[in-house]
Amino acid sequence: MHTRNLPPRPPTGPRINRAIRVPEVRLIDEEGAQLGVVPTAQALEMARARDLDLVEVAANAVPPVCKLLDYGRFKYEQTKKERDAKKNQHTSELKELRLRPRTDDHDLDVRSRAARRFIEEGHKVRLLVRFRGREAAHPQIARAQIDRIASSLNDIAVVEQGPLMEGRAMYAILARSRASAAARPRPSADTPAAPPTTAAQRSTPNVDAPT
């Protein structure tokens, strides 16, 4: 690698090589050994002799801390780490499951399974029981439905909010419990990758109870 052909300073990032204009630096070699305070000219000569770069890693220190490393490789590995971190990011959503006071046991079980799937995927679930006509006079029915679903999920979820009234509806929000999240096994290198999802699978419309 030819350090003299590198730009004095990248558009973003630390100062490198000739862009380091202080008279002396605290130097760390490529193995991580502390070499103490040395003249910047000497540090640059050491970098040139080892076919490495002199990179400022702590600009606010007095004197600044610099390290001998392959800046091109360093940037590549840093970019790869950032790309991998973005790939592994999971965006949590609030999924809504709708019920009616007349929702039967079978449909409650269907919604319970849907809620479990959403929570295992890292989402929160909003259970919404909507009243019509005189149904609002019996909020205990809605509460019992919410409690039933929450109880069926108590191994992985907690009630984060509610049950609360909201106009002519009652709702509660379920979220993954900390203990369950901590115990969730991480995929290993031997674990086969999940098949890619289709556009239809990625679309998760609200699940409404039959009227």
N, C-alpha and C positions, 0 to 999 in steps of 0.2 A: 504494500500500500504506500502511496506517495503522499505524505502528510502536507507537503508544501503546495500540492494542487487543490487541497480542500479550501472552501471559502473561509475567510477569517471568522465569520460568525454565521451560524445557521439562521434562517428567518425566525424560527422559534427554537427555544432550547438554551442550553448552557453555552457560555463562551468557550471556544476551543482554540488551541494553538496560538497564532499571532494575535488573536483578538484579546488575549489575556495580557494586559499592559501594566499590571502592578509589578513592582520591583522584585518581590519575593512571594512565594506560596508555601503552604504546608502540603507536602507531597505524600501521596499514597501510591505504591507501585501496583502493577497489574495483578499481583498475588494478594493484595490487601495489606501489605506491610507498611507501617508508618515510617517514613524516611525523614520526618522532621521538616524544619523550615529551610528551604533552599532558594537561591536566586532563580528567578523565572527563566533566565537565559539558560541556566544549567538544566532545569527541568525540561525545557524545550529540546535541548540537545540529547537528553536521555530518551525522550519520546522518539526523536528522529533515529537514534541509534538502534532502538528496539522495534522500529517500524510500527509505532503506536502513535496515539494522539494524546495531547495534554488537555484534559477536560476539567473545567471548573465545576465542582459538585456542591460547594457551599460558598456562594458568592458573598454572603453577609458576615462570614467569619473574618477575623483579623489575625494573620493574613488569610486571604481566601484559601479554601481547601481545594486542591486539584488532584486528579487521579490519572494514571497512565492506563489507557485502554484503547481498544479498537472502536472508534466512534461509529463507524459504519455498521459494525456488527451489533454494537450496543443499541443503536436506533432500530435496527431490524428486530431485535429481540423485544424491545420495548413496544414497538408497533404490533408485534404478534401477540404479546400479552394483552394489550388493549383490545385487539380484535377478538381474542378468545373470551375476554371478560364480557364484551358486548354480546357475543354469541350465547353466553350462559345466563344473561340477564333474563328474568321472567317478569313480565308486566302483570301485576295483579289487577283483576277487574272485580266489580261488584255485579254478581249474577242475581237476577231476580226470578223467583219462582212464585207464581200466583195460585192462590187457593180461593175456595168459596166455603162458607159454613156448611154447605151441603156436599162438599167433596167426600167421596166414600173412602173406605179403608184401602182399597186397591190403588186408587189414585194417590192417596197419601204415601203409600209405599213407593210408588213411582217417583214422586217428588223427593222422597228421602234418598233414594238411590242417585237421583240427579244431583242433589245437594252434596252427597258424599263424593261424587266424581269431581264436582267443581272444587270442593275444598282440598281434595288430594292433589289437584292441579295447581293449588296455591291461590285460588280465588276466595273472596268472601261471598256469602250468600245472603240475600235479603228475602225473607219469607213474607209475603204480603197476602193477607186474607181480606178480600173486599166484600163489603156488605151491600145488600140490595133490599129496599123496602124495609120491612119490619125486622130483618135479620140483625140490624144494628142494636136491637133491644137485648140481644143475647151475646155479648162480647166474650162470655166464658167459653163458648164453643170455639171461637177463633183461638183463644189462649190455649185451650186443650189441644188443638191441632198443632200449634206452634211447639208446645211442650212435647208432644209426641215425636215430632221430627227431631227436635233438639236432643231428646233422650236417646233416639236411635243413633245419634252421631256423637255421643259423649265420649267415645274412645278417641276421636280425632278433633273435635270442635268444641268451642265454648260460645255461649251467647254473649256477644260483644255489646249489643244494645237492644233494649226492649224486653218484653213486648210493649209496644206503645201504640196509642191511637193516633191516626193521621187522617182527619176528615172522616169519611165513611169506610175506613179500613184500619186494620191492625197489622203492625209489622214487627219483625225482629231481625237482627243481623247476626249471622254466625260467622266465626272466623276460626282458623286452625289454631288449636291449642299449642302453647309453646313446647310442652312436653312431647306432643306428637310430632311437631316439626323437628325437634332435636333428635328424636328417635328414628326419623325417616332415613332409610339407608341411601347412601349416595351411590350412583351408578359407577361400577368399576370398569376397567378397560376390557374385561371379558364379557361385559353385559352387551348384548346386541342392541344396536340403535333402533329406536322406534321408527316405524315406517312414516314417511312424510304425510302430513295431513292434507286433505283436499280442501278446496275453497268451501265446500259445503260443510265439512267438519269444523272448519274454523269459525263458521257463523253459528252463534249460539243464541237463537231468539228466546224470548221469554216463554216459559212453559205455562200455559193457562189451563186452569181447571175447566172441565166441561160445565156448561151452564144448564 
